[in-house]
Amino acid sequence: MDAQVYTFSIKAGAASNNNTQNFASTLSHTPQAVFVAAVADQAAYATPPLNAVGCVWTFSNPNVMVSAITGLTSGHTYTITLIVL
């Protein structure tokens, strides 16, 4: 089974649907799952967020489109790592 690891930084918006990210899939198959593997708040010495973080995603060949990331504090900048299977 192959997997893709994708890391990015994002400044959280007031609503989860303001927190979006799109990227090209490198998998040899259609993605079946996207997991939030790591989240670090850059403003607080790479501390984890206070809430559980999740994402809503879809796939439109060849792009993985994250349409919402939940659990982030508005105005904070985060480094997020996703694992795509």
C-alpha positions in Angstrom: 0.0 0.0 0.0 1.3 3.4 -0.8 0.7 6.6 1.1 1.3 10.3 0.8 2.5 12.6 3.5 1.6 16.3 3.0 2.7 19.1 5.3 1.6 22.8 5.1 1.1 25.9 7.2 -2.2 27.7 7.5 -3.5 30.7 9.4 -6.9 29.6 10.9 -10.0 31.5 9.9 -13.1 32.1 12.0 -15.0 29.2 10.5 -13.7 25.8 9.6 -14.6 26.3 5.9 -12.1 29.2 5.8 -9.4 26.6 6.5 -8.8 25.0 3.1 -5.9 23.3 1.2 -5.6 21.7 -2.2 -2.7 19.5 -3.4 -2.0 17.0 -6.1 -2.1 13.3 -5.1 1.0 11.3 -5.8 -0.8 8.0 -5.1 -1.1 5.3 -7.8 -4.8 4.8 -6.9 -7.8 6.9 -5.9 -7.3 8.1 -2.2 -9.5 6.3 0.3 -8.8 8.3 3.4 -7.1 11.5 4.7 -5.9 11.5 8.3 -4.7 14.5 10.3 -1.3 13.1 11.6 0.1 16.1 13.4 -0.9 19.7 14.2 1.4 22.3 15.8 0.5 25.9 16.8 3.5 28.0 15.5 2.8 30.8 18.0 3.1 28.7 21.1 6.4 26.9 20.7 4.9 24.2 18.5 2.3 23.2 21.0 -0.7 21.0 20.1 -4.1 22.6 19.7 -6.6 22.5 22.5 -9.3 20.8 20.4 -9.4 17.7 18.3 -8.6 18.5 14.7 -10.3 16.9 11.7 -10.8 17.6 8.0 -13.4 17.3 5.3 -12.0 16.3 1.9 -12.9 15.2 -1.6 -10.9 14.0 -4.6 -11.0 15.4 -8.1 -8.3 13.7 -10.1 -5.5 14.5 -9.5 -6.2 16.8 -6.6 -7.0 16.2 -2.9 -9.2 19.1 -1.9 -9.6 19.8 1.9 -12.7 22.0 2.1 -12.7 22.4 5.9 -10.3 21.9 8.9 -12.1 21.8 12.2 -10.7 22.4 15.7 -8.3 25.3 15.0 -8.2 28.6 16.9 -9.0 31.6 14.7 -6.0 33.8 14.0 -3.4 31.2 15.0 -0.9 29.8 12.4 -0.5 26.0 12.4 1.7 23.5 10.7 -0.4 20.5 9.7 0.7 17.1 8.4 -1.9 14.9 6.6 -1.5 11.3 5.6 -3.4 10.3 2.5 -4.1 6.6 1.9 
